[in-house]
Amino acid sequence: MTAPELRAQSFEIAWKYLDLSGLLTGEHTESARFILNRIDRMMLRGERRRLLLSNAAIDAYRLRPALVTLNA
């Protein structure tokens, strides 16, 4: 499997899980960027296990700090 295929499959697994569980919040573009960033960083360190990549992205997304907007 090529790196782009691995990246795409890992993203798809994470995205489907988060979407079906109702955990996707906010702008989908930003959510996708966050998930891909996590997958990319792990792949740069040599990780090639698809489920580990997707599960780590899910966990990171679930634990990310919530963005708070203050209206002044």
A tleap script that builds the chain and sets N, CA, C and O, in Angstrom:
source leaprc.protein.ff14SB
mol = sequence {
  NMET THR ALA PRO GLU LEU ARG ALA GLN SER
  PHE GLU ILE ALA TRP LYS TYR LEU ASP LEU
  SER GLY LEU LEU THR GLY GLU HIE THR GLU
  SER ALA ARG PHE ILE LEU ASN ARG ILE ASP
  ARG MET MET LEU ARG GLY GLU ARG ARG ARG
  LEU LEU LEU SER ASN ALA ALA ILE ASP ALA
  TYR ARG LEU ARG PRO ALA LEU VAL THR LEU
  ASN CALA
}
set mol.1.N position { 0.841 -1.174 0.000 }
set mol.1.CA position { 0.000 0.000 0.000 }
set mol.1.C position { 0.890 1.243 0.000 }
set mol.1.O position { 1.870 1.322 0.741 }
set mol.2.N position { 0.532 2.200 -0.838 }
set mol.2.CA position { 1.330 3.426 -0.903 }
set mol.2.C position { 0.976 4.349 0.263 }
set mol.2.O position { -0.066 4.190 0.899 }
set mol.3.N position { 1.844 5.302 0.531 }
set mol.3.CA position { 1.602 6.258 1.612 }
set mol.3.C position { 0.308 7.052 1.393 }
set mol.3.O position { -0.460 7.221 2.341 }
set mol.4.N position { 0.040 7.547 0.170 }
set mol.4.CA position { -1.231 8.260 -0.022 }
set mol.4.C position { -2.467 7.383 0.215 }
set mol.4.O position { -3.477 7.858 0.733 }
set mol.5.N position { -2.383 6.109 -0.166 }
set mol.5.CA position { -3.492 5.190 0.080 }
set mol.5.C position { -3.678 4.952 1.574 }
set mol.5.O position { -4.805 4.939 2.069 }
set mol.6.N position { -2.586 4.765 2.283 }
set mol.6.CA position { -2.635 4.563 3.726 }
set mol.6.C position { -3.238 5.785 4.416 }
set mol.6.O position { -4.084 5.660 5.301 }
set mol.7.N position { -2.793 6.956 4.001 }
set mol.7.CA position { -3.299 8.217 4.568 }
set mol.7.C position { -4.806 8.332 4.324 }
set mol.7.O position { -5.565 8.656 5.238 }
set mol.8.N position { -5.231 8.066 3.092 }
set mol.8.CA position { -6.644 8.185 2.746 }
set mol.8.C position { -7.501 7.181 3.506 }
set mol.8.O position { -8.575 7.529 3.997 }
set mol.9.N position { -7.041 5.952 3.605 }
set mol.9.CA position { -7.813 4.926 4.308 }
set mol.9.C position { -7.896 5.216 5.802 }
set mol.9.O position { -8.946 5.025 6.415 }
set mol.10.N position { -6.803 5.671 6.387 }
set mol.10.CA position { -6.797 6.008 7.809 }
set mol.10.C position { -7.739 7.173 8.081 }
set mol.10.O position { -8.479 7.167 9.064 }
set mol.11.N position { -7.707 8.166 7.207 }
set mol.11.CA position { -8.606 9.307 7.347 }
set mol.11.C position { -10.063 8.861 7.235 }
set mol.11.O position { -10.902 9.268 8.039 }
set mol.12.N position { -10.360 8.036 6.251 }
set mol.12.CA position { -11.731 7.585 6.030 }
set mol.12.C position { -12.278 6.841 7.245 }
set mol.12.O position { -13.428 7.044 7.634 }
set mol.13.N position { -11.462 5.986 7.840 }
set mol.13.CA position { -11.882 5.255 9.040 }
set mol.13.C position { -12.187 6.223 10.172 }
set mol.13.O position { -13.232 6.125 10.814 }
set mol.14.N position { -11.276 7.157 10.416 }
set mol.14.CA position { -11.465 8.122 11.497 }
set mol.14.C position { -12.685 9.001 11.244 }
set mol.14.O position { -13.495 9.224 12.144 }
set mol.15.N position { -12.812 9.496 10.021 }
set mol.15.CA position { -13.919 10.400 9.685 }
set mol.15.C position { -15.270 9.701 9.848 }
set mol.15.O position { -16.193 10.259 10.441 }
set mol.16.N position { -15.381 8.485 9.324 }
set mol.16.CA position { -16.644 7.752 9.426 }
set mol.16.C position { -17.023 7.500 10.881 }
set mol.16.O position { -18.180 7.662 11.268 }
set mol.17.N position { -16.039 7.105 11.682 }
set mol.17.CA position { -16.323 6.851 13.095 }
set mol.17.C position { -16.816 8.125 13.779 }
set mol.17.O position { -17.845 8.114 14.454 }
set mol.18.N position { -16.076 9.222 13.600 }
set mol.18.CA position { -16.448 10.478 14.256 }
set mol.18.C position { -17.798 10.989 13.767 }
set mol.18.O position { -18.591 11.511 14.550 }
set mol.19.N position { -18.055 10.837 12.477 }
set mol.19.CA position { -19.323 11.296 11.916 }
set mol.19.C position { -20.489 10.474 12.443 }
set mol.19.O position { -21.488 11.028 12.902 }
set mol.20.N position { -20.364 9.156 12.379 }
set mol.20.CA position { -21.454 8.284 12.824 }
set mol.20.C position { -21.702 8.369 14.327 }
set mol.20.O position { -22.820 8.139 14.787 }
set mol.21.N position { -20.666 8.697 15.089 }
set mol.21.CA position { -20.833 8.796 16.538 }
set mol.21.C position { -21.317 10.183 16.966 }
set mol.21.O position { -21.595 10.412 18.143 }
set mol.22.N position { -21.415 11.099 16.013 }
set mol.22.CA position { -21.889 12.440 16.338 }
set mol.22.C position { -20.840 13.333 16.969 }
set mol.22.O position { -21.172 14.376 17.532 }
set mol.23.N position { -19.579 12.940 16.885 }
set mol.23.CA position { -18.510 13.709 17.523 }
set mol.23.C position { -17.927 14.810 16.636 }
set mol.23.O position { -17.194 15.670 17.124 }
set mol.24.N position { -18.243 14.792 15.343 }
set mol.24.CA position { -17.736 15.850 14.469 }
set mol.24.C position { -18.464 17.146 14.792 }
set mol.24.O position { -19.693 17.209 14.753 }
set mol.25.N position { -17.704 18.161 15.106 }
set mol.25.CA position { -18.307 19.442 15.461 }
set mol.25.C position { -17.638 20.549 14.660 }
set mol.25.O position { -16.523 20.388 14.164 }
set mol.26.N position { -18.321 21.652 14.543 }
set mol.26.CA position { -17.734 22.811 13.892 }
set mol.26.C position { -17.599 22.640 12.390 }
set mol.26.O position { -18.294 21.835 11.769 }
set mol.27.N position { -16.703 23.404 11.831 }
set mol.27.CA position { -16.439 23.407 10.395 }
set mol.27.C position { -15.765 22.112 9.973 }
set mol.27.O position { -14.743 21.728 10.542 }
set mol.28.N position { -16.330 21.437 8.980 }
set mol.28.CA position { -15.774 20.152 8.545 }
set mol.28.C position { -14.385 20.296 7.939 }
set mol.28.O position { -13.571 19.378 8.042 }
set mol.29.N position { -14.103 21.426 7.313 }
set mol.29.CA position { -12.769 21.630 6.747 }
set mol.29.C position { -11.722 21.640 7.847 }
set mol.29.O position { -10.663 21.026 7.709 }
set mol.30.N position { -12.011 22.328 8.922 }
set mol.30.CA position { -11.073 22.391 10.051 }
set mol.30.C position { -10.932 21.027 10.720 }
set mol.30.O position { -9.832 20.639 11.112 }
set mol.31.N position { -12.028 20.308 10.850 }
set mol.31.CA position { -11.975 18.968 11.443 }
set mol.31.C position { -11.127 18.039 10.582 }
set mol.31.O position { -10.308 17.280 11.102 }
set mol.32.N position { -11.322 18.098 9.270 }
set mol.32.CA position { -10.542 17.256 8.360 }
set mol.32.C position { -9.063 17.594 8.453 }
set mol.32.O position { -8.216 16.701 8.472 }
set mol.33.N position { -8.755 18.879 8.510 }
set mol.33.CA position { -7.357 19.309 8.636 }
set mol.33.C position { -6.731 18.768 9.920 }
set mol.33.O position { -5.596 18.292 9.911 }
set mol.34.N position { -7.469 18.844 11.010 }
set mol.34.CA position { -6.976 18.361 12.302 }
set mol.34.C position { -6.662 16.866 12.233 }
set mol.34.O position { -5.594 16.428 12.661 }
set mol.35.N position { -7.599 16.088 11.690 }
set mol.35.CA position { -7.431 14.637 11.602 }
set mol.35.C position { -6.240 14.285 10.706 }
set mol.35.O position { -5.406 13.457 11.072 }
set mol.36.N position { -6.165 14.914 9.537 }
set mol.36.CA position { -5.060 14.636 8.616 }
set mol.36.C position { -3.718 15.049 9.196 }
set mol.36.O position { -2.711 14.376 8.973 }
set mol.37.N position { -3.695 16.140 9.934 }
set mol.37.CA position { -2.452 16.589 10.564 }
set mol.37.C position { -1.931 15.523 11.520 }
set mol.37.O position { -0.738 15.221 11.535 }
set mol.38.N position { -2.820 14.965 12.305 }
set mol.38.CA position { -2.416 13.913 13.259 }
set mol.38.C position { -1.889 12.679 12.524 }
set mol.38.O position { -0.858 12.120 12.898 }
set mol.39.N position { -2.597 12.263 11.485 }
set mol.39.CA position { -2.173 11.104 10.698 }
set mol.39.C position { -0.818 11.380 10.039 }
set mol.39.O position { 0.082 10.541 10.080 }
set mol.40.N position { -0.683 12.550 9.438 }
set mol.40.CA position { 0.569 12.910 8.765 }
set mol.40.C position { 1.759 12.907 9.721 }
set mol.40.O position { 2.831 12.402 9.384 }
set mol.41.N position { 1.570 13.467 10.904 }
set mol.41.CA position { 2.681 13.505 11.870 }
set mol.41.C position { 3.123 12.107 12.271 }
set mol.41.O position { 4.319 11.852 12.413 }
set mol.42.N position { 2.184 11.211 12.451 }
set mol.42.CA position { 2.539 9.843 12.820 }
set mol.42.C position { 3.221 9.116 11.661 }
set mol.42.O position { 4.160 8.347 11.869 }
set mol.43.N position { 2.745 9.365 10.447 }
set mol.43.CA position { 3.362 8.722 9.285 }
set mol.43.C position { 4.792 9.234 9.082 }
set mol.43.O position { 5.672 8.474 8.677 }
set mol.44.N position { 5.020 10.506 9.358 }
set mol.44.CA position { 6.381 11.051 9.243 }
set mol.44.C position { 7.336 10.383 10.228 }
set mol.44.O position { 8.540 10.309 9.981 }
set mol.45.N position { 6.794 9.899 11.342 }
set mol.45.CA position { 7.617 9.189 12.332 }
set mol.45.C position { 7.735 7.708 12.018 }
set mol.45.O position { 8.362 6.957 12.765 }
set mol.46.N position { 7.120 7.280 10.889 }
set mol.46.CA position { 7.307 5.907 10.461 }
set mol.46.C position { 6.141 4.959 10.713 }
set mol.46.O position { 6.229 3.778 10.377 }
set mol.47.N position { 5.062 5.447 11.293 }
set mol.47.CA position { 3.924 4.571 11.573 }
set mol.47.C position { 3.230 4.192 10.272 }
set mol.47.O position { 2.977 5.049 9.426 }
set mol.48.N position { 2.921 2.902 10.111 }
set mol.48.CA position { 2.281 2.411 8.890 }
set mol.48.C position { 1.076 1.509 9.183 }
set mol.48.O position { 0.522 0.901 8.268 }
set mol.49.N position { 0.682 1.423 10.421 }
set mol.49.CA position { -0.479 0.599 10.769 }
set mol.49.C position { -1.749 1.446 10.667 }
set mol.49.O position { -1.940 2.393 11.430 }
set mol.50.N position { -2.598 1.097 9.731 }
set mol.50.CA position { -3.781 1.884 9.403 }
set mol.50.C position { -4.697 2.112 10.605 }
set mol.50.O position { -5.131 3.239 10.839 }
set mol.51.N position { -4.991 1.081 11.353 }
set mol.51.CA position { -5.902 1.243 12.490 }
set mol.51.C position { -5.276 2.059 13.614 }
set mol.51.O position { -5.972 2.808 14.300 }
set mol.52.N position { -3.994 1.921 13.802 }
set mol.52.CA position { -3.336 2.743 14.817 }
set mol.52.C position { -3.388 4.217 14.414 }
set mol.52.O position { -3.637 5.084 15.251 }
set mol.53.N position { -3.153 4.499 13.131 }
set mol.53.CA position { -3.228 5.873 12.639 }
set mol.53.C position { -4.631 6.451 12.826 }
set mol.53.O position { -4.789 7.569 13.317 }
set mol.54.N position { -5.634 5.690 12.437 }
set mol.54.CA position { -7.002 6.203 12.545 }
set mol.54.C position { -7.445 6.333 13.997 }
set mol.54.O position { -8.089 7.319 14.356 }
set mol.55.N position { -7.117 5.368 14.825 }
set mol.55.CA position { -7.505 5.446 16.239 }
set mol.55.C position { -6.809 6.586 16.960 }
set mol.55.O position { -7.418 7.246 17.802 }
set mol.56.N position { -5.555 6.825 16.648 }
set mol.56.CA position { -4.838 7.945 17.266 }
set mol.56.C position { -5.456 9.277 16.837 }
set mol.56.O position { -5.564 10.202 17.641 }
set mol.57.N position { -5.860 9.371 15.575 }
set mol.57.CA position { -6.507 10.599 15.096 }
set mol.57.C position { -7.854 10.801 15.787 }
set mol.57.O position { -8.207 11.926 16.141 }
set mol.58.N position { -8.602 9.724 15.979 }
set mol.58.CA position { -9.890 9.807 16.689 }
set mol.58.C position { -9.670 10.277 18.116 }
set mol.58.O position { -10.354 11.187 18.584 }
set mol.59.N position { -8.725 9.666 18.806 }
set mol.59.CA position { -8.447 10.046 20.197 }
set mol.59.C position { -8.002 11.501 20.291 }
set mol.59.O position { -8.455 12.234 21.169 }
set mol.60.N position { -7.121 11.920 19.393 }
set mol.60.CA position { -6.650 13.306 19.411 }
set mol.60.C position { -7.807 14.268 19.163 }
set mol.60.O position { -7.892 15.315 19.805 }
set mol.61.N position { -8.688 13.924 18.247 }
set mol.61.CA position { -9.835 14.785 17.948 }
set mol.61.C position { -10.760 14.880 19.155 }
set mol.61.O position { -11.223 15.965 19.505 }
set mol.62.N position { -11.023 13.764 19.776 }
set mol.62.CA position { -11.907 13.751 20.948 }
set mol.62.C position { -11.327 14.534 22.117 }
set mol.62.O position { -12.070 15.120 22.904 }
set mol.63.N position { -10.004 14.546 22.236 }
set mol.63.CA position { -9.363 15.198 23.370 }
set mol.63.C position { -8.861 16.610 23.063 }
set mol.63.O position { -8.292 17.269 23.933 }
set mol.64.N position { -9.068 17.075 21.828 }
set mol.64.CA position { -8.567 18.407 21.473 }
set mol.64.C position { -9.235 19.466 22.329 }
set mol.64.O position { -10.391 19.320 22.724 }
set mol.65.N position { -8.510 20.520 22.609 }
set mol.65.CA position { -9.113 21.593 23.409 }
set mol.65.C position { -10.241 22.259 22.620 }
set mol.65.O position { -10.113 22.517 21.423 }
set mol.66.N position { -11.313 22.522 23.295 }
set mol.66.CA position { -12.422 23.214 22.637 }
set mol.66.C position { -12.043 24.660 22.418 }
set mol.66.O position { -11.476 25.309 23.298 }
set mol.67.N position { -12.356 25.155 21.248 }
set mol.67.CA position { -12.084 26.552 20.943 }
set mol.67.C position { -13.185 27.418 21.522 }
set mol.67.O position { -14.369 27.170 21.292 }
set mol.68.N position { -12.793 28.427 22.268 }
set mol.68.CA position { -13.759 29.319 22.900 }
set mol.68.C position { -13.667 30.675 22.224 }
set mol.68.O position { -12.585 31.253 22.121 }
set mol.69.N position { -14.777 31.172 21.774 }
set mol.69.CA position { -14.818 32.485 21.168 }
set mol.69.C position { -15.440 33.456 22.146 }
set mol.69.O position { -16.573 33.269 22.590 }
set mol.70.N position { -14.699 34.487 22.477 }
set mol.70.CA position { -15.200 35.502 23.382 }
set mol.70.C position { -15.669 36.691 22.570 }
set mol.70.O position { -14.920 37.226 21.752 }
set mol.71.N position { -16.876 37.097 22.786 }
set mol.71.CA position { -17.402 38.288 22.105 }
set mol.71.C position { -17.213 39.486 23.008 }
set mol.71.O position { -17.766 39.543 24.107 }
set mol.72.N position { -16.428 40.448 22.539 }
set mol.72.CA position { -16.157 41.644 23.363 }
set mol.72.C position { -17.110 42.752 23.012 }
set mol.72.O position { -17.040 43.835 23.595 }
savepdb mol mol.pdb
quit
